[in-house]
Amino acid sequence: MSTIHRLTGAAYGMHLADQIALVSVPLVAVLAFGASPEVIGVLVACQSAAHLVGSIPFGILADRKQLRSLAILSAAMSAAGFAGAVASIFFGTVVGFGGAITFAGFGVVLFGLTALSILPRAVAPQHLAGANASIEIPRAISSFAVPLAIGLAIDKTPASLIFAIACTASGVAVLASMSLPTFHVVQKPAKRVLPQILEGARYVVRHRLLLPISLCAVFWNLAFAALLVIMVPAIKEIYRLDPGTFGICLAAFGLAAILGSWLAGRFSNRISPSIILLFGPGSSVLAACGLLAIQPGTREIWLYAAFFLLGFGPSMWLVVQNSVRQLVTPPAMLGRVNAVIQTAIYGIRPLGALLGGLVAGSAGPQAALGFVAIAYLASFAVSVFSGLRSVTSFGSLGAPSSD
């Protein structure tokens, strides 16, 4: 079994567990703890905190430590966190539950950064896009299947059992990670943390491809976070449909992500990467315009089509931009560069949610949809007016050497 197949097996376990947590935490907070909206908000913030707090230090670890060991550690952290969530539900402690899902989230963050650093060491550059697609498909499948399954089973399934399944999935990831080979580690003298972080940030800001990739992702996630906040009010007030339509919209998004990731892995070496790097944010603009154009009484299928488009193009973009990142970044800096970009992405999501809620509350959901469309347009503009449109092939990219 190849390294990519083993890493993909671990990715299935980790993404399944992570999606269970993302979908279940608000539901379990109400069903198991009778939590107020304020407490639910804190618990959801705990999950985001793992990305914000953990990305930078874990990125440094990925540059300096044995990647196989980090993969095993990340999966074990996730399993331990979800086991703690089961225990917290059993003993009825919401504080323990919040701490447990935060700890599990740190495991997910560490695994994601570790996997991105493993791939360029495991495959040749011409096969990198296919390898990135292999580890993104588990995320896409989980984002489609888990919300549907939990939506159907949440009323009949004990909350502790849901997180026991997440713990088991993480355990599978531990076993898969243990089968990974060891990777060469360059021994370096110890350095202070802040200069290492700044070195990664400077590399991103000064690079003609990494900076637009980062800005494109920041504007896209700003828009997407706002959209998630305003869609339920929009469904009720603008489209005059049942709020449950939102769940099917997310399922359409997940289904599109599966297809987009698969197609990117199969065909990104046959067409210019610049086409996908422009199509991803460009298709998001079209989807947002579609949401603005839908009138009250229109069939739900058009909402689902908009969310399908929103998941399809960006999932292809994610695979290709990950490959570009891995090719243009020196291997010794890859963990820090990925961490800087990931921190920017997850740092913007709370702001997007706040701005979406503010605009919707003050000017109505129609105006908030306009805000979303403008943010997606900014994401597309960054791509069009940057070096991303000149990436004609993966073979033309290469990282400079680094100490």
C-alpha positions in Angstrom: 0.0 0.0 0.0 1.4 3.4 -1.0 2.0 6.3 1.4 -0.8 8.3 -0.2 -3.3 5.4 0.3 -2.2 5.2 4.0 -2.5 8.9 4.5 -5.9 8.9 2.7 -7.1 6.2 5.1 -6.0 8.4 8.1 -7.7 11.4 6.4 -11.0 9.5 6.2 -10.9 8.8 9.9 -9.9 12.4 10.9 -12.4 14.2 8.6 -15.3 11.9 9.6 -14.6 12.6 13.2 -14.2 16.4 12.6 -17.4 16.6 10.6 -19.3 14.8 13.3 -18.1 17.4 15.8 -18.9 20.3 13.6 -22.5 19.2 13.0 -23.2 17.7 16.4 -21.8 20.2 18.9 -24.7 22.7 18.6 -27.3 19.9 18.6 -25.7 18.0 21.5 -25.3 21.2 23.5 -29.1 21.6 23.4 -30.1 18.0 23.8 -27.6 16.8 26.4 -27.0 20.0 28.3 -30.0 22.2 27.6 -27.5 25.0 26.7 -28.5 28.6 26.0 -27.7 30.3 22.7 -24.8 32.0 24.4 -23.3 28.7 25.6 -23.8 27.2 22.1 -21.8 30.1 20.7 -19.0 29.6 23.1 -18.8 25.9 22.3 -18.7 26.6 18.6 -16.0 29.2 19.2 -14.0 26.5 21.1 -13.8 24.5 17.8 -12.6 27.6 15.9 -10.1 28.4 18.6 -8.1 25.3 17.9 -7.4 26.5 14.4 -6.5 30.0 15.5 -4.3 29.1 18.4 -2.8 25.9 17.1 -1.9 26.6 13.5 1.3 28.6 14.0 3.0 26.4 16.6 1.9 23.2 14.8 3.3 24.6 11.6 6.7 25.1 13.3 6.5 21.5 14.5 5.8 20.2 11.0 9.0 21.9 9.8 11.2 20.5 12.5 9.8 17.1 13.7 9.2 13.6 12.3 6.0 13.8 10.2 5.0 10.2 10.9 5.2 10.9 14.6 3.1 14.1 14.2 0.4 12.2 12.2 0.1 9.6 14.9 0.1 12.2 17.7 -2.6 14.3 15.9 -4.9 11.3 15.5 -4.3 10.2 19.1 -5.1 13.8 20.3 -8.4 13.7 18.4 -9.3 10.3 19.7 -8.6 11.4 23.3 -10.6 14.6 22.9 -13.7 12.8 21.6 -13.3 10.2 24.4 -13.3 13.1 26.8 -16.5 14.4 25.1 -18.2 11.1 25.7 -17.2 11.2 29.4 -18.4 14.8 29.7 -21.8 13.9 28.3 -22.0 11.0 30.7 -21.2 13.1 33.7 -23.2 16.2 32.5 -20.3 18.7 32.5 -20.6 21.3 29.8 -17.2 22.8 30.7 -15.5 19.4 30.3 -17.3 19.0 27.0 -16.0 22.3 25.7 -12.5 21.5 26.7 -12.7 18.0 25.2 -13.8 19.2 21.7 -11.2 21.9 21.8 -8.5 19.3 22.4 -9.9 17.1 19.6 -9.8 20.2 17.4 -6.1 20.7 18.0 -5.6 17.1 16.8 -7.4 17.9 13.6 -5.4 21.1 13.0 -2.1 19.2 13.5 -3.1 16.5 11.2 -4.1 18.9 8.4 -0.7 20.7 8.5 1.2 17.4 8.8 -0.6 15.9 5.8 0.2 19.0 3.6 3.9 18.6 4.5 3.9 14.8 3.8 2.5 15.0 0.3 5.4 16.7 -1.5 7.8 14.3 0.2 5.7 11.3 -0.9 5.0 11.9 -4.6 6.6 13.5 -7.6 5.6 17.0 -8.6 3.5 15.9 -11.6 1.4 13.7 -9.3 0.9 16.2 -6.5 -2.5 17.4 -7.6 -3.9 13.9 -7.6 -2.4 13.3 -4.2 -4.0 16.5 -2.8 -7.3 15.4 -4.3 -7.0 12.0 -2.6 -6.8 13.6 0.9 -9.5 16.2 0.1 -12.1 13.7 -1.1 -12.5 12.3 2.5 -13.3 15.8 3.7 -15.8 16.3 0.9 -17.5 13.0 1.4 -17.8 13.6 5.1 -19.2 17.1 4.6 -22.0 15.5 2.5 -22.8 12.3 4.4 -22.4 13.4 8.0 -25.0 16.2 8.1 -27.5 14.0 6.4 -26.9 11.0 8.7 -26.9 13.1 11.9 -30.0 15.0 10.8 -31.8 11.7 10.4 -30.4 10.0 13.6 -30.0 12.8 16.1 -33.5 12.3 17.7 -33.0 8.5 18.1 -29.3 8.3 19.0 -27.8 9.0 22.4 -25.4 12.0 22.2 -22.6 10.0 23.8 -22.8 7.4 21.0 -22.3 10.1 18.4 -19.0 11.2 19.9 -18.1 7.5 20.5 -18.3 7.1 16.8 -16.1 10.1 16.3 -13.6 8.6 18.8 -13.6 5.4 16.9 -13.0 7.2 13.6 -10.0 8.9 15.1 -8.8 5.6 16.4 -8.8 4.3 12.8 -6.7 7.3 11.8 -4.2 6.4 14.5 -3.8 2.9 13.0 -3.5 4.3 9.5 -0.9 6.8 10.6 1.2 4.2 12.3 1.6 2.5 8.9 3.2 5.6 7.3 6.9 5.5 6.6 9.4 7.8 8.4 10.5 10.9 6.6 13.9 12.6 6.6 14.3 15.4 9.1 16.9 18.0 8.7 18.4 18.7 12.1 18.6 22.5 12.7 19.9 24.6 15.6 17.1 25.8 17.9 15.6 29.1 17.0 13.2 31.4 18.8 9.6 31.0 17.8 8.7 34.5 16.7 11.5 34.8 14.1 10.4 31.5 12.6 6.8 32.7 12.4 7.8 36.0 10.8 10.0 34.2 8.3 7.0 32.2 7.1 4.8 35.3 7.0 7.4 37.3 5.0 7.7 34.5 2.5 4.0 34.5 1.9 3.7 38.3 1.6 6.6 38.6 -0.8 5.7 35.7 -3.1 3.8 36.5 -6.3 1.6 33.4 -6.0 1.3 32.7 -2.3 0.0 36.2 -1.5 -2.9 36.2 -4.0 -3.7 32.6 -3.0 -3.9 33.8 0.6 -6.0 37.0 -0.2 -8.3 35.0 -2.5 -8.9 32.5 0.4 -9.4 35.2 2.9 -12.1 37.0 0.9 -13.8 33.7 -0.1 -14.0 32.6 3.6 -15.2 36.0 4.6 -18.1 35.6 2.2 -18.8 32.0 3.0 -18.9 32.6 6.8 -21.3 35.5 6.2 -23.5 33.4 3.9 -23.8 30.6 6.5 -25.1 33.2 9.0 -27.7 34.8 6.7 -29.0 31.9 4.7 -31.7 30.8 7.1 -33.2 34.3 7.4 -32.9 34.6 3.7 -34.7 31.3 3.1 -37.5 32.4 5.4 -37.9 36.1 4.4 -36.7 36.3 0.8 -37.4 32.9 -0.7 -40.3 32.0 1.6 -39.2 28.4 1.9 -39.0 25.9 4.8 -35.8 26.5 6.9 -35.0 22.8 6.5 -34.1 23.7 2.9 -30.8 25.0 4.4 -29.7 21.5 5.3 -30.2 20.2 1.8 -28.3 23.2 0.4 -25.3 22.2 2.5 -25.7 18.6 1.3 -25.6 19.9 -2.3 -22.5 21.8 -1.4 -20.9 18.7 0.0 -21.9 16.6 -3.0 -20.3 19.2 -5.4 -17.1 19.2 -3.3 -16.8 15.4 -3.8 -17.2 15.8 -7.6 -14.9 18.8 -7.8 -12.1 17.2 -5.8 -12.3 14.1 -7.9 -12.2 16.0 -11.2 -9.3 18.1 -10.0 -7.3 15.1 -9.2 -8.0 13.5 -12.5 -7.7 16.4 -14.9 -5.6 19.2 -13.3 -2.5 17.9 -15.0 -4.2 18.0 -18.4 -5.3 21.7 -18.4 -3.6 24.9 -17.3 -3.8 25.3 -13.5 -4.6 29.0 -14.1 -8.0 27.9 -15.5 -9.0 26.3 -12.2 -7.4 29.0 -10.1 -9.7 31.5 -11.8 -12.7 29.2 -12.2 -13.0 28.5 -8.4 -13.5 32.1 -7.2 -15.3 33.0 -10.5 -17.9 30.3 -10.1 -18.5 31.6 -6.5 -19.4 35.0 -8.0 -21.9 33.3 -10.3 -23.4 31.4 -7.4 -23.8 34.5 -5.3 -25.4 36.3 -8.2 -27.8 33.4 -8.6 -28.8 33.7 -4.9 -29.5 37.4 -5.5 -31.6 36.7 -8.5 -33.8 34.0 -7.0 -37.3 35.3 -6.4 -39.9 34.4 -3.8 -41.8 31.2 -4.8 -39.0 29.9 -7.0 -38.5 26.2 -6.8 -35.9 25.0 -4.2 -33.8 23.4 -7.0 -32.3 26.7 -7.9 -31.0 27.2 -4.4 -29.5 23.8 -4.4 -27.9 24.6 -7.8 -26.3 27.7 -6.4 -24.8 25.8 -3.5 -23.7 23.0 -5.8 -21.8 25.6 -7.9 -20.4 27.1 -4.7 -19.0 23.8 -3.7 -17.8 22.6 -7.1 -15.5 25.3 -8.3 -13.8 26.1 -5.0 -13.2 22.4 -4.2 -11.2 22.2 -7.5 -9.4 25.4 -6.6 -8.5 24.0 -3.2 -6.7 21.0 -4.7 -4.8 23.1 -7.2 -3.8 25.8 -4.9 -2.5 23.3 -2.3 -0.3 21.8 -5.1 1.0 25.3 -6.0 1.7 26.0 -2.4 3.7 22.8 -2.0 5.7 23.3 -5.2 6.7 26.9 -4.6 7.6 26.7 -0.9 10.9 25.4 0.3 10.3 22.1 2.1 11.9 23.4 5.3 9.3 26.2 5.4 6.2 24.4 4.3 4.7 23.9 7.7 5.1 27.5 8.7 3.8 28.8 5.3 0.7 26.6 5.5 0.2 27.7 9.1 0.3 31.4 8.3 -2.2 31.0 5.5 -4.5 28.8 7.5 -4.4 31.2 10.4 -5.5 34.0 8.1 -8.3 31.9 6.7 -9.7 30.8 10.0 -9.1 34.2 11.6 -11.4 35.9 9.0 -14.3 33.5 9.5 -15.5 35.0 12.8 -15.3 38.4 11.2 -17.3 37.3 8.2 -20.0 35.8 10.5 -20.2 39.0 12.5 -20.4 41.2 9.4 -23.0 39.0 7.8 -25.2 39.2 11.0 -24.6 42.9 11.3 -25.6 43.7 7.7 -28.6 41.3 7.8 -29.8 42.8 11.1 -29.5 46.4 10.0 -30.3 46.3 6.3 -32.0 42.9 5.8 -30.9 39.6 4.3 -31.1 40.9 0.7 -28.5 43.5 1.4 -26.4 40.9 3.3 -26.5 38.7 0.1 -25.2 41.7 -1.8 -22.3 41.9 0.7 -21.6 38.2 0.1 -21.5 38.8 -3.6 -19.1 41.7 -3.3 -16.7 39.7 -1.1 -16.8 36.8 -3.6 -16.1 39.4 -6.4 -13.1 40.6 -4.4 -11.8 37.0 -4.2 -12.1 36.7 -8.0 -10.5 40.0 -8.6 -7.4 39.1 -6.6 -7.0 36.0 -8.8 -7.5 37.8 -12.1 -5.1 40.7 -11.4 -2.3 38.5 -10.0 0.3 36.0 -11.1 -2.2 33.2 -10.7 -3.5 33.7 -14.2 0.0 32.9 -15.5 0.4 29.4 -13.9 0.4 27.4 -17.1 1.7 24.1 -15.7 2.8 22.6 -12.4 6.1 21.7 -14.0 6.9 25.4 -14.4 6.8 25.8 -10.6 9.6 25.0 -8.2 10.6 26.0 -4.7 14.0 27.6 -4.1 16.3 25.7 -1.7 16.2 26.6 1.9 18.5 26.0 4.8 
